[in-house]
């Protein structure tokens, strides 16, 4: 334990000894800021929170005009999203990049506090169903630090907060860039005092830089507000639509370095189509100044279909989920005492169908075991119920909080075609059976108790120290339980869980904001697919890291900000019968060092220029640590010019030095190394007008 800590800290310091002190900056509004609440579930939390929590604010989002959510979130220490084609990505938050059927369940994504997907039905790309391009801010809670978030928050929470357009917003913008990129965006609201209505809209068209690649996307938020002296109602609707022609992986070792190959699309048939609707209404009652009660019913309706171009036979997946839930929270405060209690409940009907239109190409084995026709066709009714509470007390400079959450999750599974390793018509496959195995109808339930403890100490007006211990977890996802392979007929899985520990400090004054955090998470019951293609939950991993976030106003015209991470993600156990030992190896797709640094110059003219340096170091492509990606360093430049009080112009150059790099690199048995190549140098011009 001590040895690992020494390696971690020394490695962290070593990274910054060679890292160029470039990039990230701001002027009066910081791109990265300490925040006190997310999604209005905690409205009386002190600014001295007892865990690492950061935000990308509205001004930063406007300045960046992210064409992909990764462009905004790379400013947060510990976040390492890897972009795929179009709007696709794979998530990482104080973790390796999460891959596999249900690994996405370890990071909870939400919009306005409503989970984007139901607890048992995560999708690796689900953040594109939130309106990140037009958000008021994007909050990131690191680790399972608060009781109001349960399953899927094992590594943390990403919450997109939409703007309250009911206060009279009037704003119009347009983005035009390389490769036919076009986006129009606008906000409009009517404020009638104790009530209001508003809308937040964006429409995107992107031809992409690779062959047969494009994105057509529309998103809208509608808001309504009604206020009385002791009662208020805030309601919202989000609708998103994505129609994407997807470019697949580029195969061949170091193929991402080739000027000719990076534009190729080896899967021109691939596409992704998705639509998502979320409706919610938050009702709040206030009693005096020390009590309030909120209840938030919500409804979700989502459909998605896409070609699984990364699998033999390239089947089509169609998934959907419809359902709703209820969040309730009672808050009380008096003389340093704060009490929070609530109940979360959710019901979801989910379906999944995997269908292959044509025969499988390749070896005799693949052709015989992956048949044409339907592989899976099932429906699942899922129910979640979770009471929660937390009590905190402040004594002088100390604040201590204790809380817990108890969550139950039940799945009622029903297959719509015959169970077993059979073709759709009931015939047997050759070579011992079909690759895909359908379980018989069943009910599965899980229960989890999760306690949390946090301590905060404030030193003067500028410094506070924080520490927390939390039991985090994620429930097995429906795809891990019911989308089986080979001879597996039942997935006997347990919830992934781990004890999360964190200590840190935060300093803030007029010119400097600094946060340093150390975390350690030992996970058990890690779910993975073993050498027999069985879904099992006997893995163990360790996640340890140090993060530094800073914003420093060096001079009235110069500012620097940075988000820096040094982390080690390692295997601490392996499956029985595995011949090659991986215990102690680094997890695949887990760079030790990540940094995003920005240097901003604000002239005496209404002009601001920011130079951004993005660093990803080497990471392994396989658990055996035999092959690796060398990492990359990319420079970006952005500027904005205030033409008049109503009009602002922006110009951005991405990949300034036209570096050849991979957004994502991995390794498969069938293809060897494969990559999503990074975009060559490209441009984005924006204009915004407000009135």
C-alpha positions in Angstrom: 0.0 0.0 0.0 2.7 2.5 1.0 4.8 1.5 -2.0 2.0 2.2 -4.4 1.3 5.6 -2.9 5.0 6.6 -3.3 5.0 5.5 -6.9 1.8 7.4 -7.5 2.9 10.7 -6.0 6.4 10.6 -7.5 5.0 9.8 -10.9 2.5 12.6 -10.6 5.3 15.1 -9.8 7.5 13.7 -12.6 4.8 14.3 -15.1 4.6 18.0 -14.3 8.4 18.4 -14.3 8.4 17.9 -18.1 4.9 19.2 -18.9 5.0 22.5 -20.7 3.3 25.2 -18.7 1.0 26.1 -21.5 -2.5 26.3 -21.6 -6.0 26.9 -20.3 -7.2 30.1 -19.1 -9.9 32.5 -18.4 -10.5 36.1 -17.5 -13.3 37.0 -15.1 -15.3 33.8 -15.6 -13.5 30.6 -14.9 -13.9 27.7 -17.2 -13.5 25.3 -14.3 -15.2 26.4 -11.1 -16.0 25.1 -7.7 -19.8 24.7 -7.4 -22.2 24.2 -4.5 -25.0 22.2 -6.1 -25.9 20.1 -9.0 -29.3 19.4 -10.4 -31.0 21.2 -7.5 -31.1 18.0 -5.5 -28.9 19.7 -2.9 -29.7 23.3 -2.6 -28.2 24.1 0.8 -24.8 22.3 0.4 -21.9 24.4 1.6 -19.4 25.7 -0.9 -16.9 23.7 1.1 -18.0 20.3 -0.1 -16.3 17.2 1.1 -15.4 15.6 -2.2 -13.9 16.6 -5.6 -16.5 18.3 -7.7 -15.9 20.6 -10.7 -17.9 22.3 -13.4 -17.6 23.6 -16.9 -19.6 26.8 -16.9 -21.8 28.5 -19.5 -19.2 31.0 -20.7 -16.7 28.3 -21.3 -19.3 26.2 -23.2 -20.1 29.3 -25.4 -16.3 29.9 -26.0 -15.6 26.3 -26.9 -18.8 25.7 -28.8 -18.2 21.9 -28.4 -18.9 19.9 -31.5 -18.5 16.9 -29.2 -19.0 16.7 -25.5 -15.3 15.5 -25.1 -14.1 19.0 -26.0 -15.7 20.4 -22.9 -15.1 17.6 -20.5 -11.4 17.3 -21.2 -11.0 20.4 -19.0 -12.0 18.3 -15.9 -9.2 16.4 -14.1 -9.9 12.7 -14.1 -12.2 12.7 -17.1 -10.9 11.0 -20.2 -13.6 10.4 -22.8 -12.4 8.8 -26.0 -14.2 9.9 -29.2 -15.5 7.5 -31.8 -17.2 8.4 -35.0 -19.6 11.3 -35.1 -21.1 11.8 -31.6 -20.0 8.4 -30.3 -17.6 8.0 -27.4 -16.4 5.7 -24.6 -16.4 7.1 -21.0 -13.7 7.3 -18.4 -14.0 9.0 -15.0 -11.3 8.1 -12.5 -11.2 4.9 -14.4 -9.8 3.2 -17.5 -11.9 3.8 -20.6 -15.0 1.7 -19.9 -15.9 -0.9 -22.5 -18.1 -4.0 -22.6 -21.8 -4.6 -22.4 -22.5 -2.9 -19.1 -19.3 -1.1 -18.1 -20.9 2.2 -18.9 -23.0 1.6 -15.7 -20.1 2.7 -13.6 -20.6 6.4 -14.5 -24.0 8.0 -14.0 -24.9 10.6 -16.7 -27.9 12.8 -16.1 -29.6 16.0 -17.3 -31.1 18.3 -14.8 -30.7 15.5 -12.2 -32.7 13.0 -14.2 -30.6 10.0 -15.3 -30.4 9.9 -19.1 -30.9 6.1 -19.1 -32.6 3.9 -16.5 -30.3 2.3 -14.0 -30.1 -1.2 -15.7 -30.0 0.0 -19.3 -26.9 2.2 -19.8 -25.4 3.0 -23.2 -21.7 3.9 -23.7 -22.7 6.9 -25.9 -25.7 8.1 -23.8 -24.4 11.7 -23.2 -25.2 12.6 -26.8 -28.9 12.4 -25.7 -28.3 15.4 -23.4 -28.1 19.0 -24.7 -24.4 19.5 -23.8 -23.9 21.9 -26.7 -26.2 24.5 -25.1 -25.9 23.7 -21.4 -25.8 26.3 -18.6 -23.0 24.1 -17.2 -21.8 20.6 -16.9 -21.1 19.3 -13.4 -18.8 16.4 -12.6 -18.9 14.7 -9.2 -15.9 12.4 -8.8 -16.6 9.1 -7.0 -19.7 7.8 -5.2 -19.6 10.8 -2.9 -23.2 11.6 -2.3 -26.2 9.6 -1.2 -28.6 11.1 -3.7 -26.9 9.2 -6.5 -26.9 5.4 -6.3 -26.3 2.6 -8.9 -24.2 3.7 -11.9 -22.3 6.4 -9.8 -19.5 4.0 -8.8 -16.9 6.2 -10.5 -18.9 9.4 -10.4 -21.6 11.6 -12.0 -21.7 13.8 -15.1 -24.8 16.1 -14.9 -25.8 18.4 -17.7 -27.7 21.5 -16.4 -29.9 23.1 -19.0 -30.4 26.9 -18.9 -33.5 28.4 -17.2 -34.9 30.1 -20.3 -38.0 31.2 -18.4 -36.2 34.3 -17.2 -36.4 36.0 -20.6 -33.4 34.7 -22.6 -33.0 36.0 -26.1 -29.9 34.6 -27.9 -29.0 33.4 -31.4 -25.8 31.8 -32.7 -24.3 30.1 -35.7 -21.2 27.8 -36.1 -19.6 27.1 -39.5 -16.5 24.9 -39.8 -14.4 22.5 -41.8 -15.9 19.4 -43.5 -19.2 21.0 -44.0 -19.9 21.6 -40.3 -22.9 23.8 -39.7 -24.9 24.5 -36.5 -27.6 27.0 -35.6 -28.5 27.5 -32.0 -30.8 29.8 -30.1 -32.6 30.6 -26.9 -35.8 32.5 -26.3 -37.9 33.0 -23.2 -40.8 35.0 -21.8 -40.6 36.1 -18.2 -44.0 37.0 -16.7 -42.8 37.5 -13.1 -44.1 34.6 -11.1 -44.1 32.4 -14.2 -42.2 31.9 -17.5 -41.7 29.9 -20.6 -38.6 29.3 -22.7 -36.9 27.2 -25.3 -33.3 26.1 -26.0 -32.6 24.7 -29.5 -29.7 23.5 -31.6 -29.6 22.0 -35.1 -26.3 20.4 -36.4 -25.2 19.2 -39.8 -21.7 17.7 -40.1 -20.2 15.9 -43.2 -17.3 14.5 -41.2 -13.7 14.2 -42.4 -13.9 10.4 -43.3 -15.6 8.8 -46.2 -19.3 8.1 -45.8 -19.4 9.8 -42.4 -22.0 12.4 -41.3 -24.1 13.7 -38.4 -27.6 15.1 -38.5 -28.7 16.1 -35.0 -31.4 18.2 -33.5 -31.9 19.0 -29.8 -34.5 21.1 -27.9 -35.2 21.9 -24.3 -38.5 23.5 -23.2 -38.9 25.0 -19.7 -41.8 26.2 -17.7 -41.7 28.0 -14.3 -44.4 28.9 -11.8 -43.6 30.6 -8.4 -45.6 31.4 -5.3 -44.3 32.5 -1.9 -43.9 29.0 -0.5 -44.4 26.8 -3.5 -42.9 26.5 -7.0 -43.1 24.3 -10.0 -40.2 24.0 -12.5 -40.8 21.7 -15.5 -38.7 20.6 -18.5 -38.8 18.7 -21.7 -35.8 17.5 -23.6 -36.1 15.9 -27.1 -33.0 14.8 -29.1 -32.7 13.1 -32.5 -29.5 11.7 -34.1 -29.1 10.3 -37.6 -25.5 9.4 -38.1 -23.5 7.7 -40.8 -20.8 6.0 -38.8 -17.2 5.5 -39.8 -15.7 2.3 -38.3 -12.4 1.5 -36.9 -9.2 1.9 -39.0 -7.3 -1.4 -38.9 -3.6 -2.1 -39.3 -0.8 -1.2 -37.0 -0.1 2.6 -36.9 -2.7 3.2 -39.7 -3.8 6.4 -37.9 -0.4 7.9 -38.9 -1.1 7.7 -42.7 -2.4 10.9 -44.4 -4.1 8.6 -47.0 -5.7 6.1 -44.7 -7.2 8.3 -42.0 -10.0 9.4 -44.4 -11.0 5.8 -45.2 -14.1 4.2 -43.8 -13.9 0.4 -43.7 -17.6 0.2 -42.7 -19.6 2.5 -45.0 -22.7 0.5 -44.2 -22.6 1.5 -40.5 -25.0 4.0 -39.0 -26.6 5.0 -35.7 -30.1 6.4 -35.3 -31.5 7.5 -31.9 -34.2 9.6 -30.5 -34.8 10.4 -26.8 -37.6 12.2 -24.9 -37.5 13.1 -21.2 -40.2 15.0 -19.4 -39.9 16.1 -15.7 -41.6 18.5 -13.3 -40.1 19.5 -9.9 -42.5 20.6 -7.3 -41.1 22.4 -4.2 -42.7 23.4 -0.9 -40.8 25.7 1.4 -41.5 26.1 5.1 -40.0 29.1 6.8 -36.3 29.3 6.0 -35.2 26.0 7.3 -37.3 23.3 5.5 -38.1 22.4 2.0 -39.5 19.4 0.3 -39.2 18.5 -3.4 -40.8 15.8 -5.5 -39.8 15.3 -9.1 -41.8 12.9 -11.3 -40.2 12.1 -14.7 -40.8 10.1 -17.9 -38.4 8.7 -20.5 -39.0 7.3 -24.0 -36.0 6.3 -26.0 -35.2 4.3 -29.2 -31.9 3.5 -30.8 -30.7 1.3 -33.7 -27.2 0.9 -35.1 -25.0 -1.5 -37.1 -22.6 -3.4 -34.9 -19.8 -3.0 -37.4 -17.2 -4.1 -34.8 -18.7 -7.7 -34.6 -18.5 -10.5 -37.2 -21.6 -10.6 -39.3 -22.2 -6.9 -38.5 -25.7 -7.4 -36.9 -28.2 -4.6 -36.4 -29.2 -3.8 -32.8 -32.5 -2.2 -31.9 -33.1 -1.2 -28.3 -35.7 0.9 -26.5 -36.8 1.8 -23.1 -40.0 3.5 -21.8 -40.7 4.3 -18.2 -40.6 6.8 -15.5 -39.7 7.5 -11.9 -40.0 9.7 -8.9 -37.3 11.6 -6.9 -38.2 13.0 -3.5 -36.1 14.9 -1.1 -36.8 16.6 2.3 -34.2 19.0 3.6 -33.9 20.6 7.0 -31.3 23.0 8.5 -30.8 24.7 11.8 -27.7 26.1 13.6 -25.2 24.1 11.6 -27.3 21.0 11.4 -28.5 19.7 8.0 -30.7 16.7 7.5 -31.6 15.2 4.1 -33.9 12.3 3.5 -35.6 11.0 0.4 -36.9 8.2 -1.8 -36.1 7.4 -5.4 -38.3 5.0 -7.4 -38.2 3.9 -11.0 -40.0 1.6 -13.4 -38.7 0.8 -16.9 -39.7 -1.5 -19.8 -36.7 -2.2 -22.0 -36.4 -4.2 -25.2 -33.5 -5.4 -27.2 -33.3 -7.1 -30.6 -30.1 -8.2 -32.4 -30.7 -9.2 -36.1 -28.3 -10.1 -38.8 -29.5 -9.5 -42.3 -27.0 -11.5 -44.3 -24.6 -14.5 -43.8 -21.4 -14.1 -41.8 -18.2 -13.9 -43.8 -14.9 -15.3 -42.7 -13.8 -18.7 -41.4 -15.9 -21.9 -41.4 -16.2 -21.6 -37.7 -17.6 -18.0 -37.8 -20.0 -18.8 -40.7 -21.4 -21.9 -38.8 -21.7 -20.3 -35.4 -23.0 -16.8 -36.2 -26.1 -17.5 -38.3 -28.2 -15.1 -40.3 -31.5 -14.0 -38.6 -32.4 -13.0 -35.0 -29.8 -13.6 -32.3 -31.6 -12.0 -29.4 -35.1 -10.6 -28.9 -36.2 -9.9 -25.4 -38.0 -7.5 -23.1 -37.2 -6.6 -19.5 -39.3 -4.9 -16.8 -37.0 -3.3 -14.3 -38.0 -1.8 -10.9 -35.7 0.3 -8.7 -36.5 1.6 -5.2 -34.0 3.5 -3.0 -34.5 5.3 0.4 -31.7 7.6 1.4 -30.7 9.9 4.2 -27.8 12.1 5.3 -27.1 14.1 8.4 -24.3 16.8 8.7 -23.2 19.0 11.5 -20.9 22.0 11.6 -18.9 22.9 14.7 -16.7 26.0 14.2 -14.4 25.0 11.3 -15.4 21.4 11.1 -18.3 19.8 9.2 -19.0 16.1 9.4 -21.6 14.3 7.3 -22.9 10.7 7.6 -25.4 9.1 5.2 -26.5 5.9 3.6 -28.6 4.7 0.7 -30.3 1.3 0.3 -31.2 0.3 -3.2 -33.2 -2.7 -4.6 -33.2 -3.6 -8.3 -35.5 -6.2 -9.9 -35.5 -7.5 -13.5 -38.4 -9.5 -15.0 -36.9 -11.0 -18.2 -38.9 -12.6 -21.1 -37.3 -13.9 -24.3 -39.5 -13.5 -27.4 -37.8 -16.4 -29.3 -36.7 -19.8 -28.2 -34.0 -19.9 -25.5 -30.7 -21.7 -26.0 -27.8 -21.7 -28.6 -30.1 -22.1 -31.6 -30.9 -20.4 -34.8 -34.0 -18.3 -35.1 -35.9 -21.2 -36.6 -34.8 -23.6 -33.8 -32.1 -25.4 -35.8 -28.7 -26.1 -34.2 -25.5 -24.5 -35.3 -22.4 -26.4 -36.2 -19.2 -26.6 -34.1 -21.2 -27.4 -30.9 -23.8 -24.5 -31.1 -24.4 -20.9 -32.0 -22.2 -18.2 -30.6 -25.2 -16.3 -29.0 -27.0 -17.9 -26.1 -30.5 -16.8 -25.0 -31.5 -17.5 -21.4 -34.9 -18.8 -20.4 -37.4 -16.4 -18.8 -36.4 -15.5 -15.3 -36.6 -12.9 -12.5 -33.5 -11.5 -10.9 -33.1 -9.1 -8.0 -30.3 -7.3 -6.3 -30.0 -5.3 -3.0 -27.2 -3.0 -1.9 -26.6 -0.9 1.3 -24.2 2.0 0.8 -22.9 4.1 3.7 -20.9 7.3 3.3 -18.8 9.5 5.6 -17.2 12.9 4.9 -15.3 15.4 6.8 -14.5 19.0 6.0 -12.2 21.5 7.8 -12.1 25.2 6.9 -8.9 27.2 7.5 -9.5 30.9 7.3 -11.4 32.3 4.4 -9.4 30.7 1.6 -8.5 27.1 2.5 -10.5 24.0 3.2 -9.5 20.4 3.5 -11.8 17.5 2.8 -11.9 13.7 3.2 -14.5 11.1 2.5 -15.1 7.3 2.6 -17.9 5.8 0.6 -19.2 2.4 -0.4 -19.9 2.6 -4.2 -21.6 0.1 -6.4 -23.3 -0.5 -9.7 -26.0 -3.1 -10.4 -25.4 -5.6 -13.3 -26.9 -4.2 -16.5 -29.6 -6.1 -18.4 -27.2 -6.8 -21.3 -24.8 -8.5 -18.9 -27.5 -10.7 -17.5 -29.4 -11.7 -20.6 -27.1 -11.2 -23.6 -25.0 -14.4 -23.1 -22.6 -16.3 -25.4 -21.4 -19.9 -25.9 -22.5 -22.4 -23.3 -23.6 -19.9 -20.7 -27.3 -20.1 -19.9 -27.4 -18.2 -16.6 -25.3 -15.2 -15.6 -24.9 -15.4 -11.8 -23.6 -11.9 -11.2 -23.2 -9.7 -8.2 -23.2 -5.9 -8.1 -19.8 -4.3 -8.7 -18.7 -2.6 -5.5 -15.8 -0.8 -4.0 -14.6 1.2 -1.0 -13.8 4.7 -2.2 -11.4 6.9 -0.2 -10.4 10.5 -1.0 -8.5 13.3 0.7 -8.0 16.8 -0.8 -7.6 20.5 -0.3 -9.0 23.5 -2.0 -7.6 27.1 -2.0 -9.2 30.1 -3.5 -8.5 33.8 -3.6 -8.9 36.7 -6.0 -6.2 35.5 -8.4 -5.8 31.8 -7.7 -8.0 28.8 -7.4 -6.4 25.4 -6.6 -7.7 22.0 -5.8 -5.5 18.9 -5.1 -7.1 15.5 -4.5 -5.9 11.9 -3.9 -8.3 9.0 -4.3 -8.1 5.2 -3.9 -10.8 2.8 -5.0 -10.6 -1.0 -4.6 -13.3 -2.7 -6.7 -14.5 -6.2 -6.3 -17.1 -8.3 -8.1 -15.9 -6.6 -11.3 -18.0 -7.9 -14.2 -16.2 -9.0 -17.4 -16.3 -11.7 -20.1 -13.8 -14.5 -19.4 -11.9 -16.8 -21.7 -14.9 -19.0 -22.2 -17.0 -16.0 -23.2 -19.0 -16.2 -19.9 -20.2 -13.1 -18.1 -18.7 -13.4 -14.6 -18.3 -11.0 -11.7 -15.2 -12.2 -9.8 -12.7 -9.6 -11.0 -10.8 -7.2 -8.7 -9.2 -3.9 -9.7 -7.5 -1.0 -8.0 -7.8 2.7 -9.1 -5.5 5.2 -7.5 -4.7 8.7 -8.6 -3.7 12.3 -7.8 -5.5 15.2 -9.5 -4.6 18.9 -9.6 -7.0 21.6 -10.9 -5.9 25.2 -10.9 -6.8 28.6 -12.3 -4.2 31.4 -11.9 -4.6 35.0 -12.9 -0.9 35.7 -13.6 -1.5 39.3 -14.8 -4.5 41.4 -15.6 -4.0 40.2 -19.2 -2.7 36.7 -18.7 -4.3 33.7 -17.0 -3.4 30.0 -16.9 -5.6 27.0 -15.9 -4.9 23.3 -15.9 -6.5 20.0 -15.2 -3.8 17.4 -14.5 -4.1 13.7 -13.6 -1.7 10.9 -12.7 -3.5 7.6 -12.1 -2.7 3.9 -11.9 -5.5 1.5 -12.8 -4.4 -2.1 -12.2 -5.7 -5.7 -12.1 -5.5 -7.2 -8.7 -7.0 -10.6 -9.6 -7.7 -12.7 -12.7 -10.0 -15.5 -13.8 -9.4 -19.0 -12.9 -7.7 -21.1 -15.6 -6.2 -18.1 -17.3 -2.7 -19.1 -18.4 -1.1 -15.6 -18.6 -0.9 -13.8 -15.3 -2.3 -10.2 -15.4 -2.2 -9.5 -11.6 -0.4 -6.2 -11.2 -0.7 -5.3 -14.8 -2.1 -1.9 -15.9 -5.6 -2.1 -17.2 -6.0 -1.6 -20.9 -6.9 1.8 -22.2 -5.8 3.5 -19.0 -3.2 6.3 -19.6 -1.4 7.2 -16.4 -1.0 10.8 -17.3 -3.6 13.2 -18.7 -3.4 17.0 -18.8 -5.3 19.8 -20.3 -3.7 23.2 -19.9 -4.8 26.6 -21.3 -3.1 29.9 -21.5 -5.2 33.0 -22.2 -4.3 36.5 -23.2 -6.9 39.2 -22.9 -5.9 42.4 -24.7 -7.0 45.9 -23.9 -9.1 45.5 -27.0 -12.3 43.3 -26.6 -10.2 40.4 -27.8 -9.2 37.2 -26.0 -7.0 34.4 -27.3 -6.5 31.0 -25.7 -3.9 28.3 -26.5 -4.8 24.8 -25.3 -2.5 21.9 -24.9 -4.0 18.4 -24.6 -1.7 15.6 -23.3 -2.4 11.8 -23.2 0.5 9.5 -22.5 1.1 5.9 -23.4 -1.5 3.2 -22.6 -1.7 -0.5 -23.1 -4.2 -2.1 -25.6 -4.5 -5.4 -23.9 -4.6 -6.9 -20.4 -1.3 -8.7 -20.9 0.4 -5.3 -21.6 2.1 -6.6 -24.8 1.0 -3.8 -27.1 0.5 -0.1 -26.5 -0.4 3.3 -28.0 2.3 5.9 -27.5 0.0 8.8 -26.6 -0.2 12.2 -28.1 0.1 15.9 -27.6 -2.2 18.3 -29.4 -2.4 22.0 -29.6 -5.6 24.0 -30.2 -6.2 27.8 -30.4 -9.4 29.7 -29.9 -10.3 33.4 -29.8 -13.3 35.6 -29.3 -13.9 39.2 -30.2 -16.6 41.4 -28.7 -17.8 43.3 -31.8 -20.4 45.2 -29.8 -22.4 44.6 -26.6 -24.8 42.3 -28.4 -22.4 40.5 -30.9 -19.5 38.2 -30.3 -17.3 36.5 -32.9 -15.2 33.4 -32.3 -12.5 31.6 -34.3 -10.9 28.3 -33.4 -8.2 26.2 -34.9 -8.1 22.5 -33.7 -5.0 20.4 -34.0 -2.9 23.4 -34.8 0.2 21.5 -35.8 -1.8 18.9 -37.9 -0.6 16.0 -35.7 -1.5 12.5 -36.7 -3.0 10.8 -33.6 -5.7 8.3 -32.5 -8.7 9.4 -30.5 -9.0 5.8 -29.5 -6.8 2.7 -29.9 -7.5 -0.9 -29.0 -6.8 -4.5 -30.0 -9.0 -7.4 -31.0 -8.2 -11.0 -31.9 -9.7 -10.7 -35.3 -8.3 -7.4 -36.5 -5.2 -6.7 -34.4 -4.6 -3.0 -33.5 -7.4 -0.7 -34.6 -8.0 3.0 -34.2 -10.4 5.9 -34.5 -8.1 8.5 -36.1 -8.0 12.0 -34.8 -9.2 14.9 -37.1 -6.5 16.7 -39.1 -6.2 20.5 -38.6 -9.7 22.1 -38.9 -11.5 25.3 -38.1 -14.7 26.6 -36.5 -16.1 30.1 -36.9 -19.0 31.2 -34.6 -21.1 34.3 -34.1 -23.6 35.0 -31.3 -26.1 37.8 -31.0 -28.1 38.5 -27.8 -30.7 41.1 -27.1 
